[in-house]
Amino acid sequence: MKRVLAALGIVTLLGFVGCSQQNREVDPTPEKLDGTPSMEFEADDIERAENASDAVAEYCAGAVSEAQEVGCLSHVDESDIP
């Protein structure tokens, strides 16, 4: 039981460390599934995403794709967060 609790503690600690070192740099030239360049992100969306507040970044942390994350970070404002 002590080993399980110790393991859970380590996993939790690593999770917090990973979250605090979040890199918000967005790839300005994402690729499509076939490897060809995609220009789906607008420059102002990338800039807003990179400058999103910590609260907005935390709110958007559950994004399942880069496109969803950029959309969330660039269009959600702190006033939108419940």
C-alpha positions as CSV (number, residue, x, y, z in Angstrom):
1,M,0.0,0.0,0.0
2,K,2.9,2.4,0.8
3,R,4.4,1.7,-2.6
4,V,1.1,2.6,-4.3
5,L,0.8,5.8,-2.4
6,A,4.4,6.7,-3.1
7,A,3.9,6.1,-6.8
8,L,0.8,8.2,-6.8
9,G,2.7,11.0,-5.1
10,I,5.5,10.9,-7.6
11,V,3.1,10.8,-10.6
12,T,1.2,13.8,-9.2
13,L,4.4,15.7,-8.6
14,L,5.6,15.1,-12.1
15,G,2.2,16.2,-13.4
16,F,2.5,19.5,-11.6
17,V,6.1,20.1,-12.8
18,G,5.1,19.3,-16.4
19,C,2.2,21.8,-16.2
20,S,4.3,24.6,-14.8
21,Q,6.8,24.3,-17.7
22,Q,4.2,24.5,-20.5
23,N,5.6,25.7,-23.8
24,R,3.1,28.0,-25.5
25,E,5.1,28.3,-28.8
26,V,2.8,27.4,-31.7
27,D,4.2,25.9,-34.9
28,P,3.4,28.6,-37.5
29,T,3.5,26.1,-40.3
30,P,1.6,23.0,-39.2
31,E,1.5,20.0,-41.5
32,K,-1.5,18.1,-42.7
33,L,-1.7,14.3,-42.2
34,D,-0.1,13.7,-45.6
35,G,2.9,15.9,-44.6
36,T,2.1,18.8,-46.9
37,P,2.3,22.3,-45.3
38,S,-0.9,23.8,-43.9
39,M,-1.5,27.5,-43.4
40,E,-4.6,27.0,-41.3
41,F,-3.5,29.3,-38.4
42,E,-3.8,33.1,-38.9
43,A,-0.8,35.1,-37.7
44,D,-2.9,37.1,-35.2
45,D,-4.4,33.8,-33.8
46,I,-0.9,32.5,-33.2
47,E,0.2,35.7,-31.5
48,R,-2.9,35.7,-29.2
49,A,-2.4,32.0,-28.4
50,E,1.3,32.6,-27.5
51,N,0.3,35.5,-25.3
52,A,-2.6,33.8,-23.5
53,S,-2.8,34.2,-19.8
54,D,-2.0,31.4,-17.4
55,A,-5.7,31.1,-16.5
56,V,-6.7,30.7,-20.2
57,A,-3.9,28.2,-20.8
58,E,-5.1,26.1,-17.8
59,Y,-8.7,26.3,-19.1
60,C,-7.6,25.1,-22.6
61,A,-5.3,22.4,-21.2
62,G,-7.7,19.7,-22.2
63,A,-7.5,20.4,-25.9
64,V,-7.0,17.2,-27.9
65,S,-5.3,18.7,-31.0
66,E,-3.1,21.7,-31.7
67,A,-5.9,23.3,-33.8
68,Q,-8.3,23.0,-30.9
69,E,-5.6,24.4,-28.5
70,V,-4.8,27.4,-30.7
71,G,-8.5,28.1,-31.2
72,C,-9.1,28.0,-27.5
73,L,-6.1,30.0,-26.5
74,S,-6.7,32.6,-29.2
75,H,-10.4,33.1,-28.7
76,V,-11.1,32.5,-25.0
77,D,-10.8,35.5,-22.7
78,E,-10.5,35.3,-18.9
79,S,-14.0,36.7,-18.7
80,D,-15.3,33.6,-20.5
81,I,-13.9,31.2,-17.8
82,P,-16.5,30.2,-15.3
